[in-house]
Amino acid sequence: MAKVDITLIQKLRERTGLGMMDCKKALEETDGDVEKAVELLRKKGAAVAAKRSDKTTTQGIVHAYIHPGAQIGVLIEINCETDFVARTEDVKLFAHDVCMHIAALKPLYLSADQVEHGYLEKEKEILAEQLAQLGKTGKVAEQIMEGKLKKVFSEICLLNQPFVKNDQFTIQQLLEHLIAKTGENIRIARFARYQIGN
Amino acid sequence: MAKVDITLIQKLRERTGLGMMDCKKALEETDGDVEKAVELLRKKGAAVAAKRSDKTTTQGIVHAYIHPGAQIGVLIEINCETDFVARTEDVKLFAHDVCMHIAALKPLYLSADQVEHGYLEKEKEILAEQLAQLGKTGKVAEQIMEGKLKKVFSEICLLNQPFVKNDQFTIQQLLEHLIAKTGENIRIARFARYQIGN
């Protein structure tokens, strides 16, 4: 196996937020191809996250962010399995990053399954109307609809939004990295975003 | 009019949070009786508050408080009439005090009129049952019921709760003092309280 350049490892760490050894191993497995390594680590992270996601999360932290000027404020609750992980810098940084993200990108819901039924139905109706006018029917219309709904979710659902500080990841993927790094199931329990005049 | 002792003025200021001149005047009017002066100032504060309460509040601040240990967090939105007042230390201190109060006293609602209908009906049902068992009927039962409901509100509604740092005032009265002091209509728009394991 080829020796991996330290600058590549550094680059991969910045991209994934994962540890030195994980990044080194991933680059060794992909012969130094950063893109492939990112994909590999994402899959790993997602796999770890899936494995852990049935673990109960009764510990955690509450974190707040007030945007300078005090016109926007965010409160968030992060849950994890142990108090030990709750008190780590990783969790604190994650909570802070997500708070700043929420302040900037104004998500309306936590996840796609929390979107109000009425809201979703109305969106679907509008999209169906647009597709009908374009003469799209059957499977093609369905596929376009799916893509459009995915876009709606990526605009209004926190977990589906691209992370404001690095839009190569969604918040869901950022969370999966944290789960992979800490080895604990972690979830965003809830958030509130207040803005003056809103 | 008798000259008023400075220590009395100081005492009254601590009790009401109002300015030096207001307290001096109130004490002069009540011949140095602190209790009567408190009452006078409260009535004045309430009157000013009533006069101002129809003014639109479109400015304000968002404030947060995270209790040490990060297991409890509070987010609050305070509205007022002008950005000038929003940026004063008085409003900031009020927001901070109310956040700490909410962290400690866990109000479920902002005000009595926001209590869920179902919750209120159930409370009334229980109280009616208790009164019937005690053989209380008619006007007596009504009066007792009213008193008991008032107690319920003072336990679950933020504005009706006695202020945690000085239980001689309710949060509503604390707000009225702030309105009297700033000369602007101010309101608590909303709050969120998150606690790990709740």
Interface residues (C-beta under 8 A of the other chain):
Chain A: T58 Q59 G60 I61 V62 H63 A64 Y65 I66 A70 Q71 I72 G73 V74 L75 I76 E77 N79 A86 A189 R190 A192 Y194 Q195 I196 G197
Chain B: T58 Q59 G60 I61 V62 H63 A64 Y65 I66 A70 Q71 I72 G73 V74 L75 I76 E77 N79 A86 A189 R190 A192 Y194 Q195 I196 G197
